[in-house]
Amino acid sequence: MTNPPIVVSPSGTVRGISRPDGGCEFLGMRYATAARHQNPEDITATEGVFEATAFGPICPQIPGALEIILGADTTNISEDCLHLNVFTPAAPSSQPQLPVLVWIHGGAYNNGSNSVPLYHGSSLASRGVVVVAINYRLGSFGFLGVDNFGILDMISALRWVQRNIASFNGDANNVTIIGESAGGSAVVSLMSSPEAKGLFHKAWAMSPSIGQLRTKDRAVQAEQVFLEHAGVSTRKDLQSLTIAEMLDVQAKLEAIPTENFDHFTPAAGGSALPHDIVTTAAESPLPFVVGTNRDENRLWAALDPAQNQLGEDHWDDLCAQTFGERAAHAKNTYKRIRPNEVPWQLISSIHTDTAFRQRAQRISEQRVAANNKTWMYWFTWPTPVLDGIVGSCHGLDIPFAFDNLSLPRTDDLTGDGAERTEIAKRFADEIAQFAKSSAPSWPAFDLADRSTLEINAEIAVLNDPEKEIREIYLSL
């Protein structure tokens, strides 16, 4: 039996786990501490040998649909949740330092953790990179008002990487941040943050929920609503509430519909972030990859009778609300480009475009205008599960990006088709190549060709896919 790997880092000595494939994992390492609604305090030194053999606690949360599908374990929750996991392709030694991938999980800034099974980093690490997966504070613990504690946690974790990753054979001068959904918009936020400058060197955003990023005024308003529902006058009064009481208030607020689901999200102009996050991120010279899934919103619409029963009248109304006097043209265009979609699916397509795809297009256009290297991809492979009604929904790309198709329960999301293997290999290979060379294999995005890698059973470079739909949004 292989001896457990021991790493002596500037922050302390840790004992990890050796994997049968020769790689290693170091789990549940604390990178910071933080009292409720206080900035994180970096941990720079520990005594003794830490047994990095089990995941740390996750932030208090109410699990979402995707987290349940992905097999998240929400039994071990604590406000002492600022832990990270490191996955290496071999036992750390004096070998050359490897590129580093720092994974920022999604979950609408309300749920999720670094211990979700599909986020296990061993397969990605086997491609010659070091993978770090972080926890950060969520919901009312991480994003109450203008104090972006969750973003500050991410920055603290990146400082830990700078101090310690060389001990795990990682190159602190070659760090890529990558995240999905809320994690994707967190990547955009970090690109804009002056406090994160120099802590990473390139970025990859999967289905970034850019629309969740809120203004400072909205953040102040949302905090006041939280305090009112909690029955207290000031944030200081929240210190006496239990975790369960905090989550109960949070649940009441989450039940109140908002256009951008922004009760607890990063605040532009709040701590560590500029007043215009997207524009500042677009001006960042760091190499950037961004992509979306073809049917993002079907994850929620297909499983909700209030949405999957909507008919032609609701389709007409949404087009009128979204496109105004161009509603008829928009309707005809969507129906022509997507002839097999029924009204509720067409409605979901507009929500996918407004929430995800067109926002990714806009930041890519801004970056190109600033002459900053950018690449776009489009994940269009549809899962056969649930008779195919969710299509290429939000989160479906995660097991492919990590090449974790063999993990338990993955088939519940992807089915078991043979074509999955090559898709996962290519997607994960592209991520590893970007970490190594600062460029994936396909052409960079520009305003002439708008080159986009389509990820499906057949992988191809497309020029301006669904151009007619994109052009509908130009005047909005």
C-alpha positions in Angstrom: 0.0 0.0 0.0 1.3 3.4 -0.9 2.3 5.6 2.0 0.0 8.7 2.4 1.6 11.8 0.9 2.9 14.4 3.3 3.4 18.0 2.2 5.2 20.7 4.2 4.0 24.0 3.0 4.4 27.6 4.4 1.0 27.3 6.0 1.7 24.0 7.7 2.2 20.2 7.2 -0.6 18.1 5.8 -1.1 14.4 5.2 -3.3 13.5 2.2 -4.6 10.5 0.3 -2.8 8.5 -2.5 -5.1 7.4 -5.3 -4.7 4.2 -7.3 -3.9 6.2 -10.5 -0.8 7.6 -8.8 -2.3 11.0 -8.0 -3.0 12.5 -4.6 -5.7 14.6 -3.0 -5.6 16.8 0.1 -9.0 17.6 1.4 -10.6 20.0 3.8 -7.6 22.4 4.3 -8.6 25.6 6.0 -7.4 28.7 4.2 -9.1 31.4 6.4 -11.4 31.9 9.3 -14.2 34.4 9.5 -16.7 35.5 12.1 -20.3 36.1 10.9 -20.4 39.1 8.6 -16.7 39.8 9.0 -13.9 39.8 6.5 -11.9 36.6 6.2 -8.6 36.3 8.1 -6.0 34.4 6.2 -4.4 31.4 7.9 -0.7 31.6 7.3 0.6 29.0 9.7 -0.7 25.9 11.6 0.9 23.6 14.1 1.2 19.8 13.9 0.2 17.6 11.0 -3.2 18.2 9.5 -5.0 15.1 8.3 -6.3 16.3 4.9 -8.3 13.2 4.3 -11.9 14.3 4.5 -13.9 17.2 3.0 -14.5 20.2 5.3 -17.9 21.5 6.3 -19.9 23.4 3.7 -21.5 26.8 4.1 -25.0 26.8 5.6 -27.5 26.6 2.8 -30.7 25.4 1.4 -29.8 22.9 -1.3 -31.0 23.7 -4.9 -32.3 21.3 -7.5 -29.0 21.0 -9.3 -27.1 20.3 -6.1 -29.5 17.5 -5.3 -29.1 16.1 -8.8 -25.3 16.3 -8.5 -25.3 14.3 -5.3 -24.4 17.1 -2.8 -24.1 16.1 0.9 -25.6 18.9 3.0 -25.4 17.2 6.3 -22.1 18.7 7.4 -22.7 22.5 7.5 -20.9 25.1 9.5 -20.1 28.8 9.4 -16.5 27.6 9.7 -16.5 26.5 6.0 -13.5 28.2 4.5 -11.7 25.1 3.3 -10.2 24.0 0.0 -9.2 20.7 -1.7 -6.1 20.1 -3.8 -5.7 17.4 -6.4 -2.3 16.6 -7.9 -1.4 14.2 -10.8 1.4 12.6 -8.7 2.9 12.8 -5.2 4.3 16.3 -4.7 8.0 16.3 -5.1 10.8 18.5 -6.6 9.4 17.9 -10.1 8.7 20.9 -12.4 5.8 23.1 -11.2 2.5 22.6 -13.0 -0.3 24.9 -14.1 -3.0 25.5 -11.4 -6.8 25.4 -11.9 -8.9 27.0 -9.2 -12.5 25.8 -9.3 -15.3 28.1 -8.0 -18.5 26.2 -7.7 -21.9 27.5 -8.7 -25.3 27.5 -6.9 -26.8 31.0 -7.5 -24.6 32.3 -4.6 -27.0 30.5 -2.3 -25.9 26.8 -2.3 -23.2 24.4 -3.5 -19.8 23.4 -2.2 -16.4 22.1 -3.3 -17.3 18.6 -2.1 -20.0 17.9 -4.8 -18.9 14.5 -6.3 -18.8 15.8 -9.9 -16.3 18.5 -8.9 -13.7 15.9 -7.9 -10.5 17.1 -9.5 -8.5 13.9 -10.1 -9.4 13.4 -13.7 -8.5 17.0 -14.6 -5.3 16.8 -12.6 -4.2 13.6 -14.5 -3.8 15.9 -17.5 -0.8 17.5 -15.9 -2.3 20.3 -13.8 -3.0 20.9 -10.1 -6.7 21.4 -9.3 -7.8 23.5 -6.3 -11.5 23.5 -5.3 -12.7 26.2 -2.8 -15.6 26.8 -0.5 -16.9 30.4 0.1 -19.7 31.9 2.2 -23.1 31.9 0.6 -26.5 33.5 0.8 -27.1 35.8 3.8 -23.7 34.7 5.3 -21.7 35.7 2.2 -23.6 38.4 0.4 -25.6 40.5 2.8 -25.7 44.1 1.7 -22.6 45.7 0.0 -20.0 43.6 1.9 -19.1 40.9 -0.6 -17.8 38.5 2.0 -18.0 35.6 -0.4 -15.9 37.4 -3.0 -13.4 38.3 -0.2 -13.3 34.6 0.7 -12.4 33.7 -2.9 -9.6 36.3 -2.8 -8.3 34.9 0.5 -8.3 31.4 -1.1 -6.3 32.8 -4.1 -3.8 34.3 -1.6 -3.4 30.8 0.0 -2.7 29.4 -3.5 0.0 32.0 -4.0 1.7 31.2 -0.7 1.4 27.4 -0.7 0.7 25.8 -4.1 4.4 25.4 -5.0 4.6 22.8 -2.2 2.0 20.8 -4.1 4.0 21.2 -7.4 1.7 24.0 -8.6 3.0 27.1 -10.3 1.9 30.2 -8.5 2.7 32.2 -11.6 0.3 30.2 -13.8 -3.1 30.2 -12.1 -6.4 29.9 -14.0 -9.7 30.5 -12.2 -12.7 28.6 -13.6 -16.3 28.5 -12.4 -19.8 27.6 -13.5 -23.0 29.6 -13.1 -22.6 31.8 -10.0 -19.0 30.5 -10.1 -18.8 31.8 -13.6 -20.0 35.3 -12.7 -17.7 35.2 -9.7 -14.8 34.6 -12.2 -16.0 37.8 -14.0 -16.1 39.6 -10.7 -12.6 38.6 -9.7 -11.3 39.8 -13.1 -12.7 43.2 -12.2 -11.4 43.3 -8.6 -8.3 45.4 -7.8 -7.8 43.2 -4.7 -7.5 40.1 -6.8 -5.0 41.5 -9.3 -1.9 39.4 -9.7 -3.4 36.4 -7.9 -4.4 34.6 -11.1 -3.4 34.9 -14.7 -6.3 33.7 -16.9 -10.0 32.9 -16.5 -12.7 30.5 -17.8 -16.4 31.1 -17.2 -19.0 28.4 -17.7 -22.5 29.7 -18.1 -21.8 32.8 -16.0 -24.9 34.2 -14.3 -23.8 37.8 -15.1 -27.3 39.0 -14.6 -27.1 38.2 -10.9 -24.5 40.9 -10.3 -26.3 43.7 -8.6 -25.9 47.4 -8.0 -24.9 48.9 -4.6 -28.4 50.4 -4.2 -30.1 47.0 -4.8 -27.7 45.4 -2.3 -28.6 48.0 0.4 -32.3 47.5 -0.3 -32.0 43.7 -0.2 -30.3 43.9 3.2 -33.0 46.0 4.6 -35.6 43.5 3.4 -33.7 40.7 5.1 -33.5 42.6 8.4 -37.2 43.3 8.3 -38.1 39.7 7.7 -35.7 38.7 10.5 -37.5 41.1 12.8 -34.4 43.0 13.7 -33.1 46.5 13.3 -29.4 46.2 12.5 -27.0 43.7 11.1 -25.5 43.4 14.6 -28.8 42.0 15.8 -28.3 39.1 13.4 -25.4 37.8 15.5 -27.9 36.2 18.0 -29.8 34.3 15.3 -29.0 30.6 14.9 -28.0 29.2 11.5 -31.5 27.6 11.2 -33.1 31.0 11.9 -30.9 32.7 9.3 -31.8 30.1 6.7 -35.4 30.4 7.5 -35.4 34.1 6.7 -33.3 33.4 3.6 -35.9 30.8 2.4 -38.7 33.4 2.8 -36.9 35.9 0.7 -35.9 33.3 -2.0 -39.6 32.6 -2.4 -40.2 36.2 -3.5 -39.6 36.4 -7.2 -37.0 38.7 -8.5 -35.9 39.2 -12.2 -32.3 38.3 -11.6 -32.5 36.2 -8.5 -30.3 38.7 -6.7 -31.3 38.6 -3.0 -27.8 37.5 -2.1 -25.2 38.2 -4.8 -22.1 40.3 -5.4 -22.6 44.0 -5.2 -20.9 46.3 -7.7 -19.3 49.1 -5.8 -19.2 47.0 -2.7 -16.2 45.6 -1.0 -13.4 44.5 -3.5 -15.5 45.3 -6.6 -15.8 48.3 -8.9 -19.0 50.0 -9.8 -19.1 48.5 -13.3 -18.0 44.9 -12.9 -18.6 43.7 -16.5 -16.9 46.7 -18.2 -13.9 46.4 -15.9 -13.6 42.7 -16.5 -13.9 43.3 -20.2 -10.9 45.7 -19.9 -8.8 43.0 -18.2 -5.9 41.8 -20.5 -6.0 38.3 -19.0 -6.9 35.5 -21.5 -10.6 34.6 -21.1 -12.8 31.7 -22.2 -16.6 32.0 -21.9 -19.3 29.6 -22.9 -23.0 28.8 -22.4 -25.3 25.8 -22.9 -27.9 25.8 -25.6 -30.9 25.2 -23.2 -29.8 26.6 -19.9 -33.2 27.4 -18.5 -34.8 24.1 -19.3 -33.2 22.8 -16.1 -35.9 24.7 -14.2 -38.7 25.0 -16.8 -39.0 21.4 -17.8 -39.5 20.3 -14.2 -42.0 23.0 -13.2 -45.6 22.6 -14.3 -46.1 26.3 -14.0 -43.6 26.7 -16.8 -43.8 23.5 -18.9 -47.5 24.0 -19.5 -47.3 27.5 -20.9 -48.8 27.9 -24.4 -48.9 30.2 -27.4 -50.5 33.1 -25.5 -47.7 33.2 -22.9 -45.1 33.0 -25.8 -46.8 36.0 -27.5 -46.8 37.9 -24.2 -43.1 37.3 -23.5 -42.1 38.3 -27.0 -44.1 41.5 -26.7 -42.5 42.3 -23.3 -39.0 41.5 -24.4 -38.9 42.8 -28.0 -41.7 45.5 -28.1 -42.4 46.5 -31.7 -40.0 43.8 -33.0 -42.0 41.0 -31.3 -43.4 39.6 -34.5 -40.0 39.5 -36.1 -38.5 37.8 -33.0 -41.2 35.2 -32.9 -40.7 34.3 -36.5 -37.0 34.1 -36.1 -37.0 31.8 -33.1 -39.6 29.5 -34.7 -37.5 29.4 -37.9 -34.2 28.7 -36.2 -35.7 26.3 -33.7 -38.6 24.7 -35.5 -39.0 21.7 -33.2 -39.6 23.7 -30.0 -43.1 24.1 -28.6 -44.2 27.3 -26.9 -42.8 26.6 -23.4 -39.5 25.6 -24.9 -39.3 28.7 -27.0 -40.1 30.7 -23.8 -37.2 28.9 -22.1 -35.0 29.8 -25.1 -35.6 33.5 -24.6 -34.9 33.2 -20.9 -31.7 31.3 -21.7 -30.6 34.1 -24.1 -31.5 37.0 -21.8 -30.0 35.4 -18.7 -26.9 33.7 -20.2 -26.0 33.6 -23.8 -26.5 37.2 -24.9 -24.7 38.5 -21.8 -21.7 36.2 -22.7 -21.8 37.6 -26.2 -21.8 41.2 -24.9 -18.8 40.8 -22.6 -16.9 39.0 -25.4 -17.7 41.9 -27.8 -16.5 44.4 -25.2 -13.2 42.5 -24.7 -12.6 42.2 -28.4 -13.1 46.0 -28.7 -10.5 46.4 -26.0 -8.2 44.0 -27.9 -8.2 41.4 -25.1 -7.9 37.8 -26.1 -11.2 35.9 -25.7 -12.6 32.6 -26.8 -16.3 31.4 -26.9 -17.8 28.0 -26.9 -21.4 26.7 -27.0 -22.3 23.4 -25.4 -25.2 21.9 -27.4 -25.2 18.2 -26.6 -28.7 17.2 -25.3 -29.0 14.7 -22.5 -31.4 11.8 -23.2 -32.7 11.6 -19.6 -36.3 12.5 -18.9 -37.1 11.7 -22.5 -34.8 14.5 -23.6 -37.0 17.4 -22.5 -34.2 19.3 -20.6 -32.0 19.4 -23.7 -28.5 20.8 -23.0 -29.6 22.3 -19.8 -27.8 24.4 -17.2 -25.1 22.3 -15.4 -25.1 19.5 -17.9 -21.6 20.4 -19.0 -20.0 20.0 -15.6 -19.3 16.2 -15.7 -17.8 16.7 -19.2 -15.6 19.6 -18.1 -14.2 17.5 -15.2 -14.3 14.2 -17.3 -16.1 12.6 -14.4 -18.6 10.5 -16.3 -17.7 7.3 -14.4 -18.7 8.7 -11.0 -21.8 7.4 -9.3 -25.1 9.1 -10.3 -23.6 10.8 -13.3 -25.8 8.7 -15.6 -28.8 10.2 -13.8 -27.9 13.5 -15.5 -26.2 12.4 -18.8 -27.5 8.9 -19.6 -25.0 6.3 -20.5 -24.4 6.9 -24.2 -21.1 6.0 -25.7 -20.7 9.4 -27.4 -20.2 11.0 -24.0 -16.6 9.8 -23.7 -15.1 11.7 -26.5 -17.0 14.9 -25.6 -15.7 14.7 -22.0 -12.1 14.0 -23.2 -12.1 17.0 -25.6 -13.7 19.4 -23.1 -11.4 18.5 -20.2 -8.4 18.5 -22.6 -9.2 22.0 -23.7 -9.4 23.3 -20.1 -6.1 21.7 -19.3 -4.5 23.1 -22.5 -5.8 26.6 -21.6 -4.2 26.3 -18.2 -0.9 25.3 -19.7 -0.6 27.5 -22.8 -3.1 30.4 -22.2 -5.0 29.4 -25.3 -7.5 26.6 -26.2 -7.2 24.9 -29.6 -9.9 26.8 -31.5 -9.7 30.4 -33.0 -10.1 33.4 -30.8 -13.4 35.3 -30.9 -13.6 38.4 -33.1 -16.3 40.6 -34.5 -15.9 39.3 -38.1 -16.0 35.5 -37.8 -17.3 35.2 -34.2 -15.6 31.8 -34.0 -17.3 29.6 -31.5 -16.5 26.0 -30.6 -19.7 23.9 -30.6 -19.4 21.0 -28.1 -21.6 18.1 -29.1 -21.2 14.6 -30.4 -19.6 16.2 -33.4 -17.3 19.0 -32.2 -16.8 21.8 -34.7 -15.9 25.5 -35.0 -18.9 27.6 -36.0 -18.9 31.2 -37.2 -21.6 33.2 -35.5 -24.0 30.4 -34.6 -27.7 31.4 -34.7 -26.7 34.8 -36.0 -30.3 35.8 -36.7 -31.3 35.3 -33.0 -28.2 37.2 -31.8 -29.2 40.2 -34.1 -32.7 40.4 -32.5 -31.0 41.5 -29.3 -28.8 44.2 -30.8 -31.4 47.0 -30.3 -32.4 46.0 -26.8 
